[in-house]
Amino acid sequence: MPIMTGLSGNEIYCLQLKQLSPGEIVIGNSVLSLGFVGGIGASLQTLFGGEVSQVTYAIGEGRFQAYKRLVNEAQQHGALAITGVTSELRRMQGNIEFLCVGSCIHRKDDGPQLGPFSTSGDGQELYCLLDAGYTPRQFVFGNVAYSVGVGAGLFGMFKSFGRGEVKEFSDIFNVTRHLALQRIGAEAKAVGANAVVGIETRVTPFRSIHEMLMLGTAAHHPALPQSANAEPVTSDLTCQEMWNLATMGLMPLKLVLGTAIYSLGLLGGIKTMFASLARGEIDDLTSLVYEARGHAIGMLRDEATAIGADDVVGIKTHIHELGGLVEFMAIGTAVKRLNGSTPASPTLPVQAVIQDKDTWIANDSIFFTDLRSGGDKT
């Protein structure tokens, strides 16, 4: 009987170099409702701002149930592991469907003596992870549903009449992002890992609130400092990037991030409106974005310095408009030079770094589900 796998040719090639073979594509899902009581509690919490615990729990439980069914299906196939695990949230008839998709992996007769595991990375990233000396443990996630709140929202709105940072908004966004990071680290610690690698961060609107979600792979590396057993290392670098850094003796310490919310102010907004009617640079907006960017990156520098990092690498910056305000977010991985980080192989095979080409091109009016990635495309 043919194997039905979501793994690409490049992934299969890389896995066979580690004496692993492809298995079936597996799926787990769960459809949940907040319920009347949970809805009332969540509505009350949104008035005060910060985490909306009922929604955090409901979404977290839905993701966990879908993941558990994914694992059960993989066990029925006798798989060693599941790679490329995704976790998606979809709205369905007023309720929420949580969907997990991944592909099974089997050990060849002379394959590595690894325990059952699951990873968020694909087959190419799994090769890099193993070759860099990490032992994968489990797909993990950390989430927090949050609201700005009426109180903070009103106060922040009045402060937004003046130019500069709206600290009430900045504080809420920074707290929620770090809370999600703490939770993914706690999940990793619970399965005996000392690192969470390949972290993907997303913010999803959910009714009148937002969910901050971090997904990654809990793993263990013997060269990481002893302190990582109590507080696992976190990184949003790809496994290919971590392999490259390991050849230079660098290993991740912590995912560092900072968010700054700024306002042009009432007068600045009016000036910008009139300035935009003519061709040329809008000085007020230019200087505001520059100031917000410097503040957010400064937060990363301060956090990295506090933990004794040598560098912060892979910094990514994001800027969004929030109803007249500007959100600037910076995120990167603090790294440090450590002994014992050298990968097993002298070079990566080209198949480990080639990006697979999407050969399914859909009409703009048709929605379809890519089972391999678990994502919606148009």
VOMAR-766289 format. One record per residue (C-alpha): x, y, z; residue number from 1. Coordinates in nm, 4 decimals. Example, Ala and Ser with C-alpha at 12.3 -4.5 7.8 and 13.67 -1.06 7.14 Angstrom:
2
x | y | z | n
1.2300 | -0.4500 | 0.7800 | 1 $
1.3670 | -0.1060 | 0.7140 | 2 $
END
This chain:
378
x | y | z | n
0.0000 | 0.0000 | 0.0000 | 1 $
0.1487 | 0.3430 | -0.0973 | 2 $
0.2542 | 0.5877 | 0.1752 | 3 $
0.0598 | 0.9142 | 0.1730 | 4 $
0.3050 | 1.1753 | 0.3049 | 5 $
0.3196 | 1.5539 | 0.3177 | 6 $
0.7007 | 1.5470 | 0.3069 | 7 $
0.8735 | 1.6904 | -0.0008 | 8 $
1.1553 | 1.5286 | -0.1964 | 9 $
1.4121 | 1.7520 | -0.0255 | 10 $
1.2772 | 1.6610 | 0.3181 | 11 $
1.2785 | 1.2881 | 0.2431 | 12 $
1.6379 | 1.3105 | 0.1148 | 13 $
1.7553 | 1.4902 | 0.4283 | 14 $
1.5782 | 1.2492 | 0.6619 | 15 $
1.7285 | 0.9421 | 0.4954 | 16 $
2.0750 | 1.0876 | 0.5685 | 17 $
1.9792 | 1.0466 | 0.9366 | 18 $
1.8421 | 0.6942 | 0.8762 | 19 $
1.4797 | 0.8081 | 0.8970 | 20 $
1.2023 | 0.7346 | 0.6460 | 21 $
0.8722 | 0.9085 | 0.5588 | 22 $
0.5337 | 0.8016 | 0.6918 | 23 $
0.1688 | 0.8964 | 0.6571 | 24 $
0.0265 | 1.2470 | 0.6793 | 25 $
-0.1772 | 1.2763 | 1.0000 | 26 $
-0.4466 | 1.5177 | 1.1125 | 27 $
-0.6075 | 1.6092 | 1.4447 | 28 $
-0.8905 | 1.8547 | 1.5032 | 29 $
-1.1274 | 1.9860 | 1.7696 | 30 $
-1.4332 | 2.2129 | 1.7443 | 31 $
-1.5056 | 2.4142 | 2.0592 | 32 $
-1.7370 | 2.6876 | 2.1832 | 33 $
-1.6634 | 2.9386 | 2.4584 | 34 $
-2.0148 | 2.8839 | 2.5888 | 35 $
-2.2507 | 3.1378 | 2.7455 | 36 $
-2.0769 | 3.1548 | 3.0856 | 37 $
-1.7277 | 3.1738 | 2.9378 | 38 $
-1.8463 | 3.4478 | 2.7043 | 39 $
-1.9746 | 3.6601 | 2.9931 | 40 $
-1.6548 | 3.6123 | 3.1958 | 41 $
-1.4426 | 3.7007 | 2.8962 | 42 $
-1.6498 | 4.0128 | 2.8307 | 43 $
-1.6010 | 4.1288 | 3.1898 | 44 $
-1.2252 | 4.0743 | 3.1754 | 45 $
-1.1932 | 4.2792 | 2.8567 | 46 $
-1.3109 | 4.5826 | 3.0569 | 47 $
-0.9988 | 4.5776 | 3.2743 | 48 $
-0.7360 | 4.4986 | 3.0103 | 49 $
-0.4548 | 4.2426 | 3.0093 | 50 $
-0.5065 | 3.8682 | 2.9795 | 51 $
-0.8560 | 3.7293 | 2.9213 | 52 $
-0.7983 | 3.3968 | 3.0969 | 53 $
-1.1219 | 3.2218 | 2.9896 | 54 $
-1.0368 | 3.2738 | 2.6246 | 55 $
-0.6697 | 3.1816 | 2.6775 | 56 $
-0.7787 | 2.8531 | 2.8374 | 57 $
-1.0433 | 2.7756 | 2.5740 | 58 $
-0.8052 | 2.8345 | 2.2845 | 59 $
-0.5230 | 2.6483 | 2.4595 | 60 $
-0.7507 | 2.3510 | 2.5315 | 61 $
-0.8701 | 2.3420 | 2.1714 | 62 $
-0.5144 | 2.3417 | 2.0387 | 63 $
-0.4141 | 2.0686 | 2.2857 | 64 $
-0.7075 | 1.8415 | 2.1959 | 65 $
-0.6307 | 1.8723 | 1.8248 | 66 $
-0.2609 | 1.7973 | 1.8895 | 67 $
-0.3471 | 1.4971 | 2.1094 | 68 $
-0.5600 | 1.3457 | 1.8308 | 69 $
-0.2746 | 1.4056 | 1.5858 | 70 $
-0.0399 | 1.2095 | 1.8144 | 71 $
-0.2941 | 0.9278 | 1.8571 | 72 $
-0.3256 | 0.8926 | 1.4797 | 73 $
0.0535 | 0.8811 | 1.4419 | 74 $
0.0735 | 0.6089 | 1.7091 | 75 $
-0.1777 | 0.4016 | 1.5132 | 76 $
0.0656 | 0.4155 | 1.2191 | 77 $
0.3513 | 0.3013 | 1.4466 | 78 $
0.5469 | 0.6233 | 1.3833 | 79 $
0.8626 | 0.7250 | 1.5675 | 80 $
0.7852 | 1.0948 | 1.5279 | 81 $
0.5737 | 1.3651 | 1.3657 | 82 $
0.7436 | 1.6530 | 1.1866 | 83 $
0.6139 | 1.9781 | 1.0409 | 84 $
0.3339 | 2.0029 | 1.2990 | 85 $
0.1061 | 2.3037 | 1.2490 | 86 $
-0.1677 | 2.4488 | 1.4690 | 87 $
-0.4374 | 2.6555 | 1.3004 | 88 $
-0.7529 | 2.8274 | 1.4254 | 89 $
-1.0576 | 2.8444 | 1.1968 | 90 $
-1.4042 | 2.9856 | 1.2509 | 91 $
-1.6861 | 2.7394 | 1.1799 | 92 $
-2.0605 | 2.8162 | 1.2186 | 93 $
-2.0015 | 3.0486 | 1.5120 | 94 $
-1.7603 | 2.8066 | 1.6793 | 95 $
-1.3848 | 2.7502 | 1.6473 | 96 $
-1.2104 | 2.4575 | 1.4802 | 97 $
-0.8525 | 2.3842 | 1.5823 | 98 $
-0.6551 | 2.1891 | 1.3242 | 99 $
-0.3170 | 2.0162 | 1.3575 | 100 $
-0.1409 | 1.8621 | 1.0569 | 101 $
0.1926 | 1.6813 | 1.0342 | 102 $
0.3781 | 1.3936 | 0.8690 | 103 $
0.4929 | 1.0731 | 1.0358 | 104 $
0.8555 | 0.9586 | 1.0412 | 105 $
0.9844 | 0.6062 | 1.0940 | 106 $
1.3253 | 0.4848 | 1.2085 | 107 $
1.5221 | 0.2617 | 0.9733 | 108 $
1.6798 | -0.0530 | 1.1165 | 109 $
2.0106 | 0.1271 | 1.1768 | 110 $
1.8469 | 0.4609 | 1.2608 | 111 $
1.9180 | 0.6832 | 1.5633 | 112 $
1.7955 | 0.5674 | 1.9050 | 113 $
1.5546 | 0.8528 | 1.9636 | 114 $
1.2379 | 0.8415 | 2.1717 | 115 $
0.8997 | 0.9413 | 2.0297 | 116 $
0.8984 | 1.3132 | 1.9443 | 117 $
0.7218 | 1.5816 | 1.7447 | 118 $
0.8562 | 1.8992 | 1.5855 | 119 $
0.7197 | 2.2216 | 1.4416 | 120 $
1.0030 | 2.2268 | 1.1866 | 121 $
0.9856 | 2.0410 | 0.8558 | 122 $
1.2089 | 1.7506 | 0.7502 | 123 $
1.4902 | 1.9809 | 0.6361 | 124 $
1.4914 | 2.1640 | 0.9692 | 125 $
1.4816 | 1.8353 | 1.1587 | 126 $
1.7995 | 1.7275 | 0.9776 | 127 $
1.9721 | 2.0526 | 1.0801 | 128 $
1.8477 | 2.0198 | 1.4371 | 129 $
1.9795 | 1.6639 | 1.4760 | 130 $
2.3100 | 1.7457 | 1.3060 | 131 $
2.3610 | 2.0455 | 1.5379 | 132 $
2.3408 | 1.8096 | 1.8367 | 133 $
1.9854 | 1.8737 | 1.9558 | 134 $
1.7558 | 1.5909 | 2.0632 | 135 $
1.3970 | 1.6890 | 1.9744 | 136 $
1.1304 | 1.6245 | 2.2368 | 137 $
0.7937 | 1.7751 | 2.1507 | 138 $
0.5969 | 2.0329 | 1.9567 | 139 $
0.5069 | 2.3031 | 2.2115 | 140 $
0.3107 | 2.6262 | 2.2178 | 141 $
0.2408 | 2.9164 | 2.4500 | 142 $
-0.0567 | 3.1476 | 2.4107 | 143 $
-0.2295 | 3.4391 | 2.5788 | 144 $
-0.5576 | 3.6075 | 2.4853 | 145 $
-0.5494 | 3.9746 | 2.5788 | 146 $
-0.7423 | 4.2993 | 2.5633 | 147 $
-0.6273 | 4.6596 | 2.5923 | 148 $
-0.9265 | 4.7156 | 2.8226 | 149 $
-1.1633 | 5.0071 | 2.8542 | 150 $
-0.9646 | 5.1781 | 3.1319 | 151 $
-0.6263 | 5.1567 | 2.9647 | 152 $
-0.7899 | 5.2264 | 2.6297 | 153 $
-0.9518 | 5.5501 | 2.7445 | 154 $
-0.6413 | 5.6679 | 2.9297 | 155 $
-0.4242 | 5.5740 | 2.6343 | 156 $
-0.6620 | 5.7523 | 2.3994 | 157 $
-0.6326 | 6.0781 | 2.5965 | 158 $
-0.2540 | 6.0418 | 2.6104 | 159 $
-0.2493 | 5.9866 | 2.2347 | 160 $
-0.3533 | 6.3497 | 2.1920 | 161 $
0.0106 | 6.4317 | 2.2706 | 162 $
0.3106 | 6.3249 | 2.0630 | 163 $
0.5291 | 6.0355 | 2.1819 | 164 $
0.4983 | 5.6909 | 2.3381 | 165 $
0.1621 | 5.5760 | 2.4753 | 166 $
0.3137 | 5.3691 | 2.7547 | 167 $
-0.0189 | 5.2156 | 2.8662 | 168 $
-0.0493 | 5.0420 | 2.5296 | 169 $
0.3228 | 4.9553 | 2.5121 | 170 $
0.3068 | 4.7882 | 2.8560 | 171 $
0.0076 | 4.5681 | 2.7665 | 172 $
0.1660 | 4.4513 | 2.4411 | 173 $
0.5041 | 4.3814 | 2.6039 | 174 $
0.3537 | 4.1895 | 2.8980 | 175 $
0.1419 | 3.9633 | 2.6748 | 176 $
0.4308 | 3.8817 | 2.4402 | 177 $
0.6600 | 3.7870 | 2.7282 | 178 $
0.3809 | 3.5854 | 2.8937 | 179 $
0.3416 | 3.3708 | 2.5812 | 180 $
0.7205 | 3.3191 | 2.5791 | 181 $
0.7175 | 3.2116 | 2.9452 | 182 $
0.4434 | 2.9582 | 2.8746 | 183 $
0.6161 | 2.7951 | 2.5801 | 184 $
0.9293 | 2.7684 | 2.7961 | 185 $
0.7290 | 2.6056 | 3.0766 | 186 $
0.5903 | 2.3445 | 2.8338 | 187 $
0.9449 | 2.2655 | 2.7187 | 188 $
1.0697 | 2.2288 | 3.0753 | 189 $
0.7825 | 1.9896 | 3.1533 | 190 $
0.9052 | 1.7451 | 2.8851 | 191 $
1.2697 | 1.7588 | 2.9979 | 192 $
1.3913 | 2.0013 | 2.7295 | 193 $
1.6402 | 2.2829 | 2.7849 | 194 $
1.5565 | 2.4759 | 2.4659 | 195 $
1.2680 | 2.5831 | 2.2444 | 196 $
1.3856 | 2.6377 | 1.8868 | 197 $
1.2321 | 2.7608 | 1.5636 | 198 $
0.9735 | 2.9712 | 1.7462 | 199 $
0.7060 | 3.1194 | 1.5219 | 200 $
0.5129 | 3.4177 | 1.6596 | 201 $
0.1690 | 3.5308 | 1.5462 | 202 $
-0.1085 | 3.7595 | 1.6654 | 203 $
-0.4642 | 3.6603 | 1.5672 | 204 $
-0.7768 | 3.8764 | 1.6142 | 205 $
-1.0400 | 3.6843 | 1.8107 | 206 $
-1.3761 | 3.8575 | 1.8548 | 207 $
-1.2984 | 4.1796 | 2.0482 | 208 $
-0.9563 | 4.0576 | 2.1671 | 209 $
-0.6319 | 3.9146 | 2.0271 | 210 $
-0.4425 | 3.5900 | 2.0784 | 211 $
-0.0642 | 3.6026 | 2.1027 | 212 $
0.0671 | 3.2594 | 1.9984 | 213 $
0.4174 | 3.1128 | 1.9940 | 214 $
0.4865 | 2.7710 | 1.8368 | 215 $
0.8158 | 2.5812 | 1.8451 | 216 $
1.0070 | 2.2600 | 1.9115 | 217 $
1.1214 | 2.1639 | 2.2609 | 218 $
1.4669 | 2.0045 | 2.2404 | 219 $
1.7719 | 1.9214 | 2.4503 | 220 $
2.1371 | 2.0051 | 2.3870 | 221 $
2.4122 | 1.8955 | 2.6302 | 222 $
2.6282 | 2.2048 | 2.5640 | 223 $
2.3709 | 2.4570 | 2.6853 | 224 $
2.4355 | 2.6112 | 3.0289 | 225 $
2.2969 | 2.4421 | 3.3414 | 226 $
2.0584 | 2.7342 | 3.3920 | 227 $
1.8707 | 2.6266 | 3.0763 | 228 $
1.7309 | 2.3276 | 3.2678 | 229 $
1.5374 | 2.5679 | 3.4909 | 230 $
1.4620 | 2.8278 | 3.2227 | 231 $
1.4910 | 2.6780 | 2.8715 | 232 $
1.6722 | 2.8690 | 2.5994 | 233 $
1.4390 | 3.0199 | 2.3366 | 234 $
1.5074 | 3.1122 | 1.9743 | 235 $
1.3157 | 3.2157 | 1.6619 | 236 $
1.6081 | 3.1330 | 1.4317 | 237 $
1.5500 | 2.8609 | 1.1757 | 238 $
1.7328 | 2.5353 | 1.2401 | 239 $
1.9469 | 2.6052 | 0.9339 | 240 $
2.0540 | 2.9375 | 1.0888 | 241 $
2.1284 | 2.7696 | 1.4224 | 242 $
2.3415 | 2.5076 | 1.2449 | 243 $
2.5409 | 2.7852 | 1.0731 | 244 $
2.5941 | 2.9724 | 1.3993 | 245 $
2.6982 | 2.6503 | 1.5740 | 246 $
2.9865 | 2.6122 | 1.3280 | 247 $
3.1116 | 2.9460 | 1.4653 | 248 $
3.0661 | 2.8370 | 1.8259 | 249 $
2.7502 | 3.0424 | 1.8859 | 250 $
2.4349 | 2.9093 | 2.0510 | 251 $
2.1017 | 3.0775 | 2.1323 | 252 $
2.0233 | 3.2099 | 2.4783 | 253 $
1.6860 | 3.3805 | 2.4584 | 254 $
1.4258 | 3.5211 | 2.2232 | 255 $
1.4223 | 3.8939 | 2.3012 | 256 $
1.1473 | 4.1304 | 2.1964 | 257 $
1.0206 | 4.4809 | 2.2490 | 258 $
0.7117 | 4.6754 | 2.1459 | 259 $
0.6659 | 5.0515 | 2.1447 | 260 $
0.3321 | 5.2230 | 2.0752 | 261 $
0.3635 | 5.5842 | 1.9595 | 262 $
0.1226 | 5.8608 | 1.8668 | 263 $
0.1740 | 6.1634 | 1.6450 | 264 $
-0.0593 | 6.3560 | 1.8719 | 265 $
-0.3534 | 6.5671 | 1.7668 | 266 $
-0.1444 | 6.8541 | 1.6342 | 267 $
0.1035 | 6.6216 | 1.4644 | 268 $
-0.1798 | 6.4330 | 1.2980 | 269 $
-0.3257 | 6.7524 | 1.1554 | 270 $
0.0162 | 6.8676 | 1.0318 | 271 $
0.0771 | 6.5286 | 0.8700 | 272 $
-0.2608 | 6.5385 | 0.6988 | 273 $
-0.1838 | 6.8733 | 0.5369 | 274 $
0.1774 | 6.7738 | 0.4596 | 275 $
0.0579 | 6.4642 | 0.2734 | 276 $
-0.1255 | 6.6869 | 0.0228 | 277 $
0.2098 | 6.7992 | -0.1183 | 278 $
0.4921 | 6.5918 | -0.2608 | 279 $
0.7935 | 6.5300 | -0.0345 | 280 $
0.8989 | 6.3932 | 0.3036 | 281 $
0.6595 | 6.4123 | 0.5990 | 282 $
0.9056 | 6.5124 | 0.8708 | 283 $
0.6809 | 6.4483 | 1.1737 | 284 $
0.5967 | 6.0928 | 1.0679 | 285 $
0.9573 | 6.0167 | 0.9676 | 286 $
1.0930 | 6.1247 | 1.3065 | 287 $
0.8157 | 5.9432 | 1.4974 | 288 $
0.8812 | 5.6093 | 1.3267 | 289 $
1.2568 | 5.6557 | 1.3758 | 290 $
1.2061 | 5.7260 | 1.7468 | 291 $
0.9741 | 5.4239 | 1.7927 | 292 $
1.2188 | 5.1984 | 1.6085 | 293 $
1.5098 | 5.3098 | 1.8254 | 294 $
1.3081 | 5.2541 | 2.1434 | 295 $
1.2005 | 4.8999 | 2.0458 | 296 $
1.5519 | 4.7945 | 1.9407 | 297 $
1.6863 | 4.9490 | 2.2615 | 298 $
1.4593 | 4.7142 | 2.4594 | 299 $
1.6241 | 4.4186 | 2.2824 | 300 $
1.9709 | 4.5519 | 2.3614 | 301 $
1.8846 | 4.5992 | 2.7310 | 302 $
1.7372 | 4.2496 | 2.7654 | 303 $
2.0336 | 4.0861 | 2.5885 | 304 $
2.2829 | 4.2763 | 2.8045 | 305 $
2.1021 | 4.1653 | 3.1210 | 306 $
2.1507 | 3.7949 | 3.0345 | 307 $
2.5147 | 3.8300 | 2.9242 | 308 $
2.4605 | 3.7701 | 2.5512 | 309 $
2.7377 | 3.8391 | 2.3002 | 310 $
2.5052 | 3.9458 | 2.0161 | 311 $
2.1429 | 3.9656 | 1.9061 | 312 $
2.0975 | 3.8121 | 1.5609 | 313 $
1.8187 | 3.7740 | 1.3099 | 314 $
1.6422 | 4.0924 | 1.4252 | 315 $
1.3104 | 4.1426 | 1.2514 | 316 $
1.1058 | 4.4591 | 1.2762 | 317 $
0.7326 | 4.5042 | 1.2242 | 318 $
0.5321 | 4.8243 | 1.2061 | 319 $
0.1527 | 4.8522 | 1.2180 | 320 $
-0.1038 | 5.1271 | 1.2374 | 321 $
-0.3486 | 5.0965 | 1.5263 | 322 $
-0.6266 | 5.3484 | 1.4697 | 323 $
-0.4040 | 5.6555 | 1.4514 | 324 $
-0.1271 | 5.5016 | 1.6647 | 325 $
0.1903 | 5.3345 | 1.5386 | 326 $
0.3068 | 4.9996 | 1.6817 | 327 $
0.6721 | 4.9153 | 1.6286 | 328 $
0.7862 | 4.5673 | 1.7293 | 329 $
1.1417 | 4.4292 | 1.7207 | 330 $
1.2262 | 4.0631 | 1.7813 | 331 $
1.5524 | 3.8661 | 1.7635 | 332 $
1.7600 | 3.5937 | 1.9274 | 333 $
2.0323 | 3.6692 | 2.1816 | 334 $
2.3317 | 3.4368 | 2.1303 | 335 $
2.6513 | 3.3516 | 2.3183 | 336 $
2.9736 | 3.1710 | 2.2342 | 337 $
2.9700 | 2.8281 | 2.4031 | 338 $
3.1954 | 2.5213 | 2.3906 | 339 $
3.0599 | 2.1946 | 2.2521 | 340 $
2.8362 | 2.3447 | 1.9851 | 341 $
3.0114 | 2.2093 | 1.6725 | 342 $
2.7716 | 2.0222 | 1.4362 | 343 $
2.8321 | 1.6592 | 1.3382 | 344 $
2.8743 | 1.7314 | 0.9648 | 345 $
3.1259 | 1.9789 | 0.8135 | 346 $
2.8687 | 2.1200 | 0.5684 | 347 $
2.4954 | 2.1142 | 0.5107 | 348 $
2.3670 | 1.9258 | 0.2051 | 349 $
2.2085 | 2.1584 | -0.0506 | 350 $
1.8795 | 1.9702 | -0.0054 | 351 $
1.8635 | 2.1049 | 0.3510 | 352 $
1.8511 | 2.4676 | 0.2377 | 353 $
1.6603 | 2.4554 | -0.0918 | 354 $
1.3180 | 2.6199 | -0.0623 | 355 $
1.0408 | 2.4029 | -0.2047 | 356 $
0.8346 | 2.5635 | -0.4809 | 357 $
0.4564 | 2.5738 | -0.4465 | 358 $
0.3158 | 2.4220 | -0.7666 | 359 $
-0.0531 | 2.4580 | -0.6796 | 360 $
-0.1752 | 2.7932 | -0.8090 | 361 $
-0.5398 | 2.8554 | -0.7159 | 362 $
-0.7926 | 3.0979 | -0.8580 | 363 $
-0.8378 | 3.4092 | -0.6395 | 364 $
-1.2026 | 3.3222 | -0.5787 | 365 $
-1.1346 | 2.9688 | -0.4571 | 366 $
-1.0189 | 2.8787 | -0.1075 | 367 $
-0.8401 | 2.5530 | -0.0497 | 368 $
-0.6565 | 2.3837 | 0.2318 | 369 $
-0.2943 | 2.2838 | 0.1900 | 370 $
-0.2786 | 1.9696 | 0.4026 | 371 $
0.0959 | 1.9821 | 0.4175 | 372 $
0.1116 | 2.3245 | 0.5815 | 373 $
-0.2315 | 2.3323 | 0.7429 | 374 $
-0.2758 | 2.6912 | 0.6142 | 375 $
-0.5346 | 2.8720 | 0.4018 | 376 $
-0.4265 | 2.9994 | 0.0637 | 377 $
-0.6086 | 3.1809 | -0.2102 | 378 $
END
